Amino acid sequence: MKPVNSVLSSFGVTVFETMSRLAMEQGAINLGQGFPDSNGPENLRRVAADAVIDGPNQYPPMLGIPELRQAIAAHNKRFYGLDVDWMTETMVTSGATEAINDCLMALIEPGDEVVLIEPLYDCYLPLVRRAGGVPKLVRMEPPEWQLNGDQLSAAFSRKTKLILLNSPHNPSAKVFNDDELKMIARLVIQHDAYAVCDEVYEHIVFDGKKHRPLMTFPGMRERCVRIGSAGKTFSMTAWKVGYITAPSELLSVIAKAHQFVTFTTPVNFQKATAFGLNQDDDYFENLAGELEAKRDLLKAALTDAGFAVMKTAGTYFLSIDIRSVGYTGSDVDFCQDITLNAGVSAIPLSAFYGPGSGVVDHFVRFCFCKQDSVLNDAAAKLKDWSMNKPKGPLD
Ligand SMILES: Cc1ncc(COP(=O)(O)O)c(C=O)c1O
């Protein structure tokens, strides 16, 4: 039989899948995969349910329904001061993941270089490589996850087509600061490149800070594509509604990829997302406030259990340094160990690195968008385990 696609077949089952399966088999509290354990806002669910009953239930327009595209443009103006033409500069996709794929398919020619920042979200490398891109990886170093300017500059060349930037950043929970964004903008302009900005956690930023899209920086409006996700902004990850804001010259080509991949997105979820984006500022402030309280709860409980908790400026996630409790095994060992022996699961950060790029293997990520009682239970189990159990597979 002829071989199947070598890029995709080279990737194994993801650690998210493996850990979730193990957590399920063990009946462990799953703080691995990033999804809330609530049902999401009832008002949005009602809009979505009514839309199915009332119809229409046929193909909506390829770029998305006008009311959602208008809401995307208005949201850009309200939160970031961006003037966006909803008719030529917005598009709705089936999740941010599809949006990322559409952008990479549309912008990359085989052999183009793509700058990526490690640790990175799991779909980036396979999608870049499948689109024919050549990944140029730059690594942020823990515990501060600083972006090294020299290394970033060295990753850019005349072959650079784009940088794929995720801020607020999963898994490090870092929010890129203005100096870093300016440095990225300068390099993008200098190399006549584009920036695809995965901003799915744009409304999940803590400590009174606000997200600032790269698109708002001088010279970036015409070079940036901005991606949001209803899944994260409305705490319903199953909805898979993403949205793209891009200059019309780029969007028209990105839309071709969307046309041939999914063509449209369920109309009821689009209507409900439009309703959601049009809500007043309180909704967005409460979202960040509630998640910040959960971050604080888990951080305090894990600190009390003896773990060193990393800074968490945004997203659903916080990380701990497993060496802080004297654990001598790897992050993968640790995650297996706590799933089997503490009844709590997490994700090893080494899963967010490309193959063969050296290993950062002593951090694990916990997801805190869960009920307070679940977070308290998990922390208590981890405390008990850390006080009473061996600290590594060889101990
Ligand atoms: C950084 C990042 N990008 C994209 C996604 C996927 O978003 P969606 O579910 O809208 O496809 C996630 C989900 O966890 C994410 O963390």
The ligand as an SDF file (V2000), in Angstrom:
LIG
                    3D

 16 16  0  0  0  0  0  0  0  0999 V2000
   -4.1070   28.8220   22.2390 C   0  0  0  0  0  0  0  0  0  0  0  0
   -5.3180   28.1560   21.7000 C   0  0  0  0  0  0  0  0  0  0  0  0
   -5.6890   28.3500   20.4310 N   0  0  0  0  0  0  0  0  0  0  0  0
   -6.7860   27.7780   19.9010 C   0  0  0  0  0  0  0  0  0  0  0  0
   -7.5850   26.9500   20.6610 C   0  0  0  0  0  0  0  0  0  0  0  0
   -8.7690   26.2790   20.0250 C   0  0  0  0  0  0  0  0  0  0  0  0
   -9.8960   27.0770   20.0330 O   0  0  0  0  0  0  0  0  0  0  0  0
  -11.2650   26.5130   19.3930 P   0  0  0  0  0  0  0  0  0  0  0  0
  -11.8270   25.5150   20.3340 O   0  0  0  0  0  0  0  0  0  0  0  0
  -12.1120   27.7190   19.1950 O   0  0  0  0  0  0  0  0  0  0  0  0
  -10.8960   25.8470   18.0820 O   0  0  0  0  0  0  0  0  0  0  0  0
   -7.2380   26.7050   21.9990 C   0  0  0  0  0  0  0  0  0  0  0  0
   -8.0500   25.7880   22.8220 C   0  0  0  0  0  0  0  0  0  0  0  0
   -7.6450   25.3130   23.8480 O   0  0  0  0  0  0  0  0  0  0  0  0
   -6.0820   27.3240   22.5250 C   0  0  0  0  0  0  0  0  0  0  0  0
   -5.7110   27.1180   23.7990 O   0  0  0  0  0  0  0  0  0  0  0  0
  1  2  1  0
  2  3  1  0
  2 15  2  0
  3  4  2  0
  4  5  1  0
  5  6  1  0
  5 12  2  0
  6  7  1  0
  7  8  1  0
  8  9  2  0
  8 10  1  0
  8 11  1  0
 12 13  1  0
 12 15  1  0
 13 14  2  0
 15 16  1  0
M  END
$$$$
